[in-house]
Every structure is written in C-alpha cells, then in structure tokens.
Amino acid sequence: MRRNHAEEVADEAAGEVHEHDRGLSHDLPVLARRRMIRLVAGAGLVPLVGCSSQDETSAAPSAKGSGSPAASAECATIPDETAGPFPGDGSNGVNVLKESGVVRSDITSSFGDSAGGTAEGVPLTVTLTVVDAASGCGTPKKGAAVYIWHCDRAGDYSLYSEGVTDENYLRGVQETDDKGQVTFKSIFPGCYTGRWPHIHFEVYGSLADATAATSITNTSQLAFPKDVCDTVYASDGYEASVRNLSGLSLETDGIFSDGYDQQLAVVEGSAGRGYTATLTVPV
C-alpha cells in the first residue's frame, strides 16, 4: 500500500527506513560500516578521503557554497543511501524509467502523457562526474548512466505528491560522456519537513540498464551547502523552505548525519542568474 507524503516525511524526520527504501536489512549494515570506518579514521589508523574535481579556493558566500571535498590520489566509493519513498524507478510503484522521453538533459518540465507542467524556481544546473573508484578517481566511467530526481520548490515529488501525481518533472536520465559527466538543467529543490535539501541519484552500468530499470550499481544523494540554501530560500516561492530549514542541519539529518563530505556539492552562482552544482561520484 502506498504511504502518503505526510507519513513518509514524518518517518524520514524520525530516521526510520522502510522496505521500499531498499530494506532495513540493506541500510543498517551500510550505515554501520560507514560509522565504523569513521571511528577508525578518527583514531588515525585509516585515511578517510574523498574525490572532487573542484578546489577549495575561497569565494564570496553569495557566489560559492562551502564544504566541497578535497581532491586526493586515493578515492572512496560514494556512500550508499536510501532511494527514499519517491524513486519512480519501479521499486515503489510507478516506473518512469521505461517511459519514452526520460532520457533528457532538461528536467524542468513533464514529458510524454503527463500533465505537461513545468517546475518553477531558481535555475540550477547539476553536473555529476562518474569515475572509477579503484583508479583513485582517475578514470572516467564513460558509457554509464545516471538517473536523478528531486522535489520541487514546494517540497513535492512528481508522480507521488498530492496535486502533482500526473506530472513527471524533475526526473531524467543521461549517459555519461568521455569525461564521465552528465549535466541536467533543473531548479533548486525546496526543503520539506525533516530532510536537508538534496537530490537523489542512481548510477547504472549503461543507458540500456537505466531505461530497463535494472542493475543499479550505486544509489546516493547530493547535499547543498547551507549558505546557498539560505540565499535561494529568500526568493519568491520558497517561503515554506525557510521555516523547514531552520530546524535542520547536515549533522542531524537522518541521511547525512554519519558523514557528508563526499556528497556536499560545490555550488556557484546567484539567485538571480541561477546556480551550478558539481559533484564527483566515485563508483
């Protein structure tokens, strides 16, 4: 039975995980493993490193979000996270991945037989660079595929939330290029009760696997820096996000609380011109 949006949000706020979020038996070992690695790293026995194509050069707070991971010769696989209750990949009811038109770079509008709406909000361009973790982040994963999805500025998910069940905007798939990159045109997501602002994504071995909704290799989430969120949420249409964000932090979020260095995007731009968010995704 499909749970409603309010129930799912309340459960996420409480840190609960459901079977349609890939199962408690799957998530608990993953979280336990990541916490154990961080405990050992804190003792100085294991170096904990991430990968990024961005440097840490400082910029004005209004132009660049803080907290990007430092580049390193060593590389850890992107942390595995729950797909959440609204994946649209067939694991929780509806499957948008098998619909004609899902392979696209501009995900702001619905496609196919959906209602045809367009998500309004501050423009956002998201670039994910998929790399081979075993190579120390040095080898791009050409020919892989990435499916991303996120909520609109009101905090609602197309296909699931009341009022937008006939829409499929803010969802799309692309094949990685020679640099291992995919770039999506979207809008900055809102902040809903109990969750830090984020974007979900799944990595597949190929575009054929993605559009068949099979053989997911990695499932994770991208987080946004607080200073950028504060700036965006001062814009029209994001009023509820201001209230929802006020009681949250990355350190207390149910997903990112055990570590978010590898998932915190480098974000540049302005509310007027739009933002770019970049993240390296080792798999």
Secondary structure by P-SEA (a helix, b strand, c coil): ccccaaaaaaaaaacccccccccccccaaaaaaaaaaaaaaaacccccccccccccccccccccccbbbbbcccccccbbbbccccccccccccccccccccccccccccccccccccccccbbbbbbbbbccccccccccccbbbbbbbbccccccccccccccccccccbbbbbccccbbbbbbcbbbbcccccccccccccccaaaaaacccccccbbbbbbaaaaaaaaccccaaaaaaaaccccccccccccccccccccbbbbcccccbbbbbbbcc
